[in-house]
Amino acid sequence: MTTSPAPRIVGREPLPAAVADGWPQGGEPETWLLSVSRYTAAMDAGAPGTILDAGERERAGKFLRAEDRERYTAAHLGLRELLGAYLGISPADVPFTREACPGCGGPHGRPAVSGTPLHFNMSHAGDLVLFAFAGTPVGVDVEKLQPASVVDQVAESLHPKERAELDALAPAGRSAAFARCWTRKEAYLKGLGTGLSRDPAVNYVGTGLSPVPVGPWEMTDIAVDGAIPGGSGYAAAMALLSSLPHA
């Protein structure tokens, strides 16, 4: 089974060392996990106003539900905190941008940091936010395990072979198998920069314990379930471009 070490926990472990000159040659990607409730409880009340930029503050203010606003705020503060440490700069000074969309060329592809080869990605679900940092394009996804009704409905959008694998399972095993498959698939699509604008049925990543690579993209299941007290019932995965394509 391809599973990475458990992610480091934001707020519990020291911040990463700076890699402003580039990710170490051959260096492994690093993953971090944040608990929205714990991070928010420990957060300086003035942090959002001094660290987030105007666009982030505006988006946070548009959420109608307090829990959605807290999740967005904690996720973006945590991302800035980690990127600031990796880049050796203040979290408020992290210069975000967007790469070109691989589908249409518009400025809404993978999120990126201007002027640095550091790649990152972020995903959140429930109380968890998952981050990944690497020297090549990377995508991550974390999801809560879903009930059978949701699995049955969304499974129709999977690759035919993945649907067949789910159909062959006993009902008790379908939720976890679907979560493994869906998190791998979303991580891959986020790594590409397309998200779900690309049909998730196109590529096969598997529902079993061993993820299936897609071309040069390596799939890894991330051990997040139970990594934080109270954080059970989740699945997560990472997709990493193992070698940049040649022209």
C-alpha positions in Angstrom: 0.0 0.0 0.0 1.3 3.4 -0.9 0.7 5.6 2.1 2.8 8.5 3.2 4.0 9.2 6.8 1.4 11.0 8.9 1.4 14.7 8.2 2.9 17.2 10.6 0.4 19.1 12.7 0.2 22.9 12.4 0.4 24.5 15.8 1.9 21.4 17.4 5.2 21.1 15.6 7.9 23.6 14.7 7.4 25.5 11.4 9.5 24.2 8.5 12.9 25.5 7.6 13.2 28.0 4.7 13.8 26.6 1.2 13.9 30.0 -0.5 16.6 28.8 -2.9 14.4 25.9 -4.1 13.2 22.6 -2.9 16.1 20.2 -2.1 17.1 18.1 -5.1 15.3 14.8 -4.7 13.6 16.1 -1.6 10.3 14.4 -0.6 7.1 16.4 -0.5 5.9 17.5 2.9 2.3 17.5 4.2 0.8 19.4 7.1 -2.6 19.0 8.8 -4.6 21.7 10.6 -7.5 21.4 12.9 -9.8 24.4 12.2 -11.4 24.4 15.7 -8.0 24.1 17.5 -6.3 26.6 15.3 -9.1 29.1 15.6 -9.2 28.8 19.4 -5.5 29.5 19.6 -5.4 32.3 17.0 -4.7 35.9 17.7 -7.9 37.8 17.1 -6.1 40.4 15.1 -4.4 37.9 12.8 -7.0 37.9 9.9 -6.8 41.7 9.6 -3.0 41.9 9.6 -2.1 38.7 7.7 -4.8 38.1 5.1 -5.0 40.4 2.0 -8.0 42.4 1.1 -9.3 39.8 -1.3 -9.1 37.0 1.3 -10.8 39.2 3.9 -13.6 40.0 1.5 -14.1 36.4 0.5 -14.2 35.4 4.2 -16.8 38.0 5.0 -19.1 36.7 2.3 -19.6 33.3 4.0 -23.1 33.2 5.6 -22.3 30.4 8.0 -19.8 31.1 10.8 -18.2 27.6 10.5 -17.5 28.2 6.7 -16.0 31.6 7.5 -13.8 30.1 10.3 -12.7 27.2 8.0 -11.7 29.6 5.2 -9.9 32.0 7.6 -8.0 29.2 9.4 -7.0 27.5 6.1 -5.6 30.7 4.5 -3.9 31.8 7.7 -2.3 28.4 8.1 -1.2 28.4 4.4 0.4 31.8 4.7 2.1 30.8 8.0 3.6 27.7 6.3 4.5 29.4 3.1 6.1 32.3 4.9 8.3 29.8 6.8 9.3 27.9 3.7 10.1 31.1 1.9 11.7 32.9 4.8 9.3 35.9 4.6 6.4 37.3 6.6 3.1 35.4 6.2 1.5 38.7 5.1 4.0 39.2 2.3 3.4 35.8 0.5 2.7 36.9 -3.1 0.0 34.6 -4.4 -0.9 34.2 -8.0 -2.7 31.8 -10.3 -1.1 29.7 -13.1 -2.8 29.6 -16.4 -5.6 27.1 -16.7 -4.4 24.2 -18.8 -7.9 23.9 -20.4 -8.6 27.5 -21.5 -5.5 29.5 -20.6 -7.4 31.8 -18.2 -5.8 32.9 -14.9 -7.6 30.3 -12.7 -5.2 27.3 -12.8 -3.2 26.0 -9.9 -2.5 28.5 -7.1 1.1 29.5 -6.9 3.6 31.9 -5.3 5.2 34.5 -7.6 8.9 34.1 -8.2 9.6 30.8 -6.6 9.7 27.2 -7.8 7.9 26.0 -4.6 4.7 24.2 -5.4 1.8 23.8 -2.9 -1.8 22.7 -2.7 -4.5 22.8 0.0 -7.8 21.0 0.7 -10.3 21.2 3.6 -13.2 19.1 4.8 -15.0 19.3 8.1 -12.5 20.3 10.8 -9.4 19.4 8.8 -7.2 21.3 6.4 -4.5 19.5 4.5 -1.5 21.2 2.9 1.2 19.8 0.6 4.5 21.4 -0.4 6.9 20.0 -3.1 9.4 20.9 -5.7 7.1 19.8 -8.5 3.4 20.3 -9.1 1.3 18.7 -6.4 -2.4 18.2 -5.5 -4.1 17.1 -2.3 -7.6 16.3 -1.3 -9.2 15.4 2.1 -12.8 14.3 2.4 -15.1 13.0 5.1 -16.4 9.5 4.6 -19.8 9.6 3.0 -23.0 7.5 3.6 -24.0 4.9 1.1 -26.6 7.1 -0.6 -23.9 9.7 -1.5 -21.5 7.0 -2.6 -24.1 5.4 -4.9 -24.9 8.7 -6.5 -21.3 10.1 -7.0 -19.9 6.7 -8.0 -21.6 7.1 -11.4 -19.0 9.8 -12.3 -16.0 7.4 -11.8 -14.0 5.4 -14.3 -15.9 2.3 -15.4 -13.3 0.0 -13.8 -13.6 1.9 -10.5 -17.4 1.6 -10.6 -17.0 -2.2 -11.2 -14.6 -2.5 -8.2 -17.1 -0.7 -6.0 -20.0 -2.9 -7.2 -18.0 -6.0 -6.3 -17.6 -4.9 -2.7 -19.8 -5.7 0.3 -21.8 -2.6 1.4 -19.6 -2.3 4.6 -16.5 -1.6 2.5 -17.8 0.7 -0.1 -17.6 4.0 1.7 -13.9 3.7 2.5 -13.1 2.4 -1.0 -15.0 5.3 -2.6 -13.2 7.8 -0.4 -9.8 6.4 -1.4 -10.7 6.6 -5.0 -12.3 10.1 -4.9 -9.5 11.7 -2.9 -6.9 10.3 -5.3 -8.9 11.6 -8.2 -9.5 15.1 -6.9 -5.8 15.4 -5.8 -4.8 14.5 -9.4 -7.2 16.9 -11.0 -6.1 19.7 -8.6 -2.5 18.9 -9.4 -3.2 19.3 -13.1 -4.9 22.6 -12.3 -8.2 21.6 -14.0 -10.2 20.5 -11.0 -13.5 18.9 -11.8 -13.8 20.7 -15.1 -12.0 17.6 -16.4 -14.2 14.5 -16.4 -13.3 12.4 -13.4 -14.2 9.3 -15.4 -11.3 9.7 -17.8 -8.5 8.5 -15.6 -8.2 5.3 -13.4 -6.7 5.7 -10.0 -8.2 2.6 -8.3 -10.4 2.0 -5.2 -8.1 -0.6 -3.5 -5.4 -0.2 -0.9 -2.7 0.5 -3.5 -3.3 3.7 -5.6 -2.6 3.6 -9.3 -0.3 6.2 -10.9 -1.6 8.3 -13.8 1.3 8.8 -16.3 4.0 10.7 -14.4 1.7 11.5 -11.5 2.4 9.4 -8.4 -0.6 8.8 -6.1 -0.2 8.5 -2.3 -2.8 8.0 0.4 -2.3 10.3 3.3 -2.8 9.0 6.8 -5.0 11.7 8.3 -7.7 9.7 10.1 -7.2 10.1 13.8 -4.0 12.2 13.4 -5.7 14.9 15.4 -8.0 14.1 18.4 -11.6 14.0 17.2 -10.5 14.0 13.6 -11.8 10.6 12.6 -13.9 9.5 9.6 -11.6 11.1 6.9 -9.6 10.0 3.9 -6.9 11.9 2.0 -4.6 11.6 -0.9 -1.8 13.4 -2.7 -0.8 13.4 -6.4 2.8 14.4 -7.2 4.3 15.0 -10.6 7.3 12.8 -10.4 9.2 14.3 -13.4 8.4 17.4 -15.4 7.3 16.6 -19.0 9.9 17.1 -21.8 9.1 19.5 -24.6 
